[in-house]
Structure formats: C-alpha cells, structure tokens
Amino acid sequence: MRPAVETVGAVGAGVDPAPVPAPVPPMPPTVPIRPLRFRELLDEPFALIQAHLRAFAVLGGSALVLAVLVVLGLTGLVSHLTDGSDAGTAWAAILATAAAVWLVRLVLRGATVAIALADFHGVRYGVLDGLRAAARRAMPLVLAQIMFTLTGIGVLLLGSVLVITYPLALIWLSHVRSRRFVAEPVIFAEHAGFGVGVARSKELMHGAVWSTGGLWLTQRCIFAVLAVPAFGIPFFLSDFSGTHRWAVITLLVGGFLLVVTVSEIVEATSRVLCYISRRCVREGMDIRIPGDRR
C-alpha cells in the first residue's frame, strides 16, 4: 500500500488535514411540503408572502405605480384629443384601466409563481430573479392569460343574461378555474408549454376540483372585503381634494389597481401551494426514501 501523504494542519502545524468548508445547505421552504387542508390553503399564502414581503412589496408597488401612470397618461391624451369630452374621458379611463389590469395580472402572476416555487426549492428569489424567470416562460404564460380572460368573459356573459343565473355562472366559473388552477406552476416547474400545462393541471386537480373551486370563491369574498376600504379611501380623500375630475379618476383608478395587485399576488401564491399539495397527494412528492440524497 502507498503511504498516506501528510498534510499541514489548519494552523500550520501538525498533520491534521485542513477542514474543508461544508456546502451551504438550501434554506428550508416556508411552507412544509405535504398535502394541505382547505384552511391551510387559505392561510399559508400569507405566510409565503410574509417570508418574501420585501420582494412582493417592491414588485406589487412598482407594477401599481407604473400602471396608474400609464392609465392617467392615456386618459389625459384621449381627453386632450376629444377636447375634454366627458364620455371620451370616461371610456378612455375604463379601457386603459382594463388593459393595465390585464398586463399587471400577467406580470404579477408570472413573477409571483416563480418566487414562490423557488422558495420550495430552498432558494430566495428577488424581484429581478422572478421577472427573469417569467420572461423565460413568456409565451405559454401569455397564452394562459389570454385563455384565462376569454373563459372568464364568456362564462360571465352567458350567466348575466338573467340576473338570477349570475350566481350559477360564478359556480360554473369556479369549476372551470379550478381545473386549470395550477397550469402556471406546471409551466414553470415542469418547463411545459401551454397545452401540456393545462392538461397536466387537469390531471393533478382530478378529485379536488370542487374543493379548489370553493377555495377560489372564498378568495373572491375575501378580496371583496378588502376592496371596501380600498374604494372607501378614495372617496374619503376626495373630501380634501375636492370632486375635481382628475382627482377622482386618479383615486378610483389607484384604488382599483391596488385591489387587483394584492389579490393577484395572493392568488398566485395559492396556485403554487395547490400545485405542491396536489403533487404530494397524487404522486407522493413529500415521501422521502431512506438513503435518497436528492
């Protein structure tokens, strides 16, 4: 046998080998990887948001400010071109706000899902990391957002033919939403395209469609409660700023976009939690085989 080669100790004397720094282990996920109950799916998104509060605050705040500025700019341009027409200004504000909401939800959903999925892998993503990850999956995310919008508009239009059928339309929409609830996490985590992501989402949600639909409806009720103070603040501030046209438009647009921003971040984190939970239920992702170092 060849003699062992002696090495200098850590302090320069002796024959003890210098200690090799151990690799830094990944940080534990904020939410445990296991099947989650209905109440946990309602509560844990806020724990996940709190763990990344700075990133989500910067992300949501930046999106909110940019969206409000763009809406006001477009509304002001149309108002100038129509000589201050009340109808032209109103429609410009409505359509610009709708377009801003669509874009804000697209950006927030992609970046939030990326940040939340990284948390489950023990990695802390910042705002730029989340935006870069969303940009890499831009095409399937845009397709998913387009179908998300068209499906919602179609179901609600059919349900609004009669006032009495509108609650039934919401239940129908909750069923449709729940089947595709984890499509975006699948697109990120499994590098899937839009069609594969939707099919995979339906597969994972099998057996939990109605419970997830109940989760979706419950979140809508929570968001409606949050919207009350968000819209009450603009009317309260209008007492000081007066009922001038631009002051009211700014306050109303800002309040509406604030509700959209907060609700989208909460819903996107819920999608990731449901994805992890359903993979644990259907595929045993939380099971660790002894000796498996993966």
C-alpha positions in Angstrom: 0.0 0.0 0.0 1.2 3.5 -0.7 1.9 5.6 2.4 -0.6 8.3 3.2 0.5 11.8 2.3 0.7 14.0 5.4 -0.9 17.4 5.1 -0.3 20.6 7.0 -2.9 21.3 9.7 -5.3 24.2 9.7 -3.0 26.4 11.8 0.2 25.4 10.0 1.4 22.7 12.4 0.8 19.1 12.9 -0.6 16.6 10.4 -4.4 17.2 10.8 -5.9 17.9 7.4 -7.3 21.4 6.9 -11.1 21.4 7.3 -13.0 21.7 4.1 -15.9 24.1 4.3 -19.2 22.2 4.0 -21.5 23.2 1.3 -24.2 25.6 2.3 -27.5 23.7 2.6 -30.5 25.1 0.9 -32.9 27.1 3.1 -36.0 25.2 4.3 -39.2 26.1 2.5 -41.5 28.5 4.2 -44.5 26.1 3.9 -43.9 22.4 4.6 -44.1 20.1 1.6 -47.1 17.9 2.3 -50.8 17.7 1.5 -52.6 20.9 2.7 -56.1 21.1 4.1 -58.6 23.7 2.9 -57.9 26.1 5.8 -54.2 25.8 5.2 -54.6 26.7 1.6 -56.4 29.9 2.7 -53.8 30.8 5.4 -50.4 29.7 4.0 -50.3 32.1 1.1 -50.0 35.0 3.6 -47.1 33.1 5.3 -45.4 32.8 2.0 -46.0 36.4 1.2 -44.7 37.5 4.6 -41.5 35.5 4.0 -40.8 37.4 0.8 -42.5 40.7 1.9 -39.8 43.0 0.6 -39.8 41.3 -2.9 -43.6 41.3 -3.2 -43.9 44.9 -1.9 -41.4 46.1 -4.5 -42.9 44.0 -7.2 -46.5 45.0 -6.4 -45.7 48.6 -5.7 -43.7 49.1 -8.9 -46.5 47.5 -11.0 -49.1 49.6 -9.3 -47.3 52.9 -9.8 -46.4 52.2 -13.4 -50.0 51.1 -14.2 -51.6 54.2 -12.7 -49.2 56.5 -14.5 -49.9 54.7 -17.9 -53.7 54.9 -17.3 -53.6 58.5 -16.4 -51.3 59.3 -19.4 -53.6 57.6 -21.9 -56.7 59.1 -20.4 -55.2 62.5 -20.5 -54.2 62.1 -24.1 -57.6 61.0 -25.2 -59.2 63.8 -23.1 -56.9 66.3 -24.9 -57.8 64.8 -28.4 -61.6 64.9 -27.6 -61.5 68.5 -26.2 -62.2 67.3 -22.7 -65.3 65.3 -23.6 -66.8 63.6 -20.5 -67.8 60.5 -22.5 -64.4 60.2 -24.2 -62.5 60.7 -20.9 -64.6 58.1 -19.1 -64.2 55.5 -21.8 -60.5 56.2 -22.1 -60.2 55.7 -18.3 -62.2 52.4 -18.4 -60.4 50.9 -21.3 -57.0 51.9 -20.2 -57.6 50.5 -16.7 -58.8 47.2 -18.2 -55.7 46.9 -20.3 -53.5 47.8 -17.3 -55.2 45.2 -15.2 -54.6 42.5 -17.8 -50.9 43.4 -18.0 -50.5 43.8 -14.3 -52.0 40.4 -13.6 -49.8 38.8 -16.3 -46.6 40.2 -14.8 -47.5 39.6 -11.2 -48.7 36.1 -11.8 -45.6 35.1 -13.6 -43.1 36.7 -11.2 -45.0 35.6 -8.0 -45.3 32.0 -9.2 -41.5 32.0 -9.9 -40.6 33.4 -6.5 -43.0 31.0 -4.6 -41.7 27.9 -6.5 -38.1 28.9 -5.8 -39.0 29.1 -2.1 -39.9 25.4 -2.1 -36.5 24.6 -3.6 -34.8 26.5 -0.8 -33.8 29.5 -3.0 -34.7 33.1 -2.2 -35.6 34.9 -5.4 -35.6 38.7 -5.6 -37.8 40.8 -7.9 -35.4 40.7 -10.9 -35.0 37.0 -10.5 -38.7 36.4 -10.6 -39.2 38.7 -13.6 -36.3 36.9 -15.5 -37.9 33.6 -14.8 -41.3 34.8 -16.0 -39.7 36.3 -19.2 -38.2 32.8 -20.0 -41.7 31.3 -19.9 -43.4 34.4 -21.5 -45.1 32.7 -24.5 -47.0 30.0 -22.5 -47.8 32.5 -19.8 -49.3 34.9 -22.3 -51.4 32.1 -23.9 -52.6 31.0 -20.5 -53.6 34.6 -19.6 -55.5 35.1 -22.9 -57.5 31.9 -22.3 -58.0 32.9 -18.7 -59.5 36.2 -19.8 -61.6 34.8 -22.6 -63.0 32.0 -20.4 -64.0 34.4 -17.7 -65.7 36.8 -20.0 -67.5 34.1 -21.9 -68.9 32.4 -18.7 -69.9 35.6 -17.1 -71.6 37.0 -20.2 -73.6 33.8 -20.5 -74.5 33.9 -16.9 -75.6 37.6 -16.9 -78.3 37.1 -19.5 -80.7 36.7 -16.5 -79.8 38.2 -13.1 -80.9 35.1 -11.3 -78.4 32.9 -13.2 -75.4 35.1 -12.3 -74.6 33.1 -9.0 -74.8 29.9 -11.0 -72.4 31.4 -13.5 -69.9 32.1 -10.7 -70.1 28.5 -9.5 -69.6 27.3 -13.1 -66.6 29.7 -13.4 -65.1 28.4 -10.2 -65.3 24.9 -11.6 -63.6 26.0 -14.8 -60.9 28.0 -12.9 -60.2 25.1 -10.5 -59.4 22.6 -13.3 -56.7 25.0 -14.6 -55.7 26.4 -11.3 -52.1 25.0 -11.3 -51.4 25.5 -15.0 -48.9 28.3 -14.4 -46.9 26.4 -11.7 -46.7 23.5 -14.1 -45.4 25.8 -16.9 -42.6 26.9 -14.6 -41.8 23.8 -12.6 -42.0 21.3 -15.4 -41.0 23.5 -18.3 -44.2 22.8 -20.1 -45.9 24.5 -22.9 -49.4 25.9 -22.6 -51.3 22.9 -23.8 -49.3 20.4 -21.8 -49.6 22.7 -18.7 -53.4 22.8 -19.0 -53.6 19.0 -19.5 -51.3 18.4 -16.6 -53.3 20.8 -14.4 -56.5 18.9 -15.1 -54.7 15.7 -14.2 -53.4 17.0 -10.9 -56.7 18.6 -9.9 -58.7 15.5 -10.5 -60.5 14.7 -7.3 -60.1 18.2 -5.9 -62.0 20.3 -8.5 -64.9 21.3 -6.3 -62.8 21.9 -3.1 -60.5 24.1 -5.2 -63.5 25.9 -6.7 -64.7 26.6 -3.1 -61.2 28.0 -2.4 -61.5 30.2 -5.4 -64.9 31.5 -4.4 -63.8 32.1 -0.8 -60.8 34.1 -2.0 -63.2 36.2 -4.1 -65.2 37.0 -1.0 -62.0 38.0 0.9 -60.9 40.2 -2.0 -64.4 41.9 -2.0 -64.0 42.7 1.7 -60.5 44.1 1.1 -61.9 46.2 -1.7 -64.3 48.1 0.6 -61.6 50.1 2.3 -59.6 50.4 -0.9 -62.5 52.2 -2.5 -63.5 54.0 0.7 -60.2 55.7 0.9 -60.5 57.5 -2.4 -63.9 58.8 -1.5 -62.6 59.9 1.9 -59.7 61.7 0.2 -62.0 63.4 -2.3 -63.4 65.4 0.7 -60.0 67.1 0.9 -59.0 67.1 -2.8 -62.5 68.1 -4.0 -64.6 66.3 -6.6 -62.4 67.5 -9.5 -62.4 65.2 -12.4 -58.7 64.2 -12.4 -58.5 63.8 -8.7 -61.5 61.4 -8.7 -60.1 59.5 -11.7 -56.7 59.1 -10.0 -58.1 57.9 -6.7 -60.6 55.5 -8.3 -58.0 54.0 -10.7 -55.4 53.7 -7.9 -57.9 52.0 -5.6 -59.0 49.5 -8.2 -55.5 48.6 -9.3 -54.4 48.3 -5.6 -57.1 45.6 -5.1 -56.0 43.9 -8.3 -52.4 43.9 -7.3 -52.9 42.5 -3.8 -55.4 39.9 -4.9 -53.2 38.6 -7.8 -50.2 38.1 -5.5 -52.4 36.2 -3.0 -54.0 34.1 -5.8 -50.7 33.3 -7.5 -49.1 32.0 -4.2 -52.3 29.9 -3.7 -51.7 28.3 -7.1 -48.2 27.3 -6.2 -49.4 25.8 -2.8 -52.1 23.9 -4.6 -49.6 22.6 -7.1 -47.3 21.3 -4.4 -50.2 19.9 -2.3 -51.7 18.0 -5.3 -48.4 16.5 -6.3 -48.0 15.3 -2.7 -51.5 13.7 -2.8 -51.3 12.2 -6.3 -47.6 11.5 -6.7 -46.2 11.3 -3.2 -43.8 14.1 -3.7 -43.4 14.5 0.1 -42.3 10.9 0.5 -38.6 10.5 1.1 -37.0 7.1 0.5 -34.2 6.3 3.1 -30.8 6.8 1.6 -32.1 9.0 -1.2 -29.9 12.2 -1.2 -31.9 14.0 -3.9 
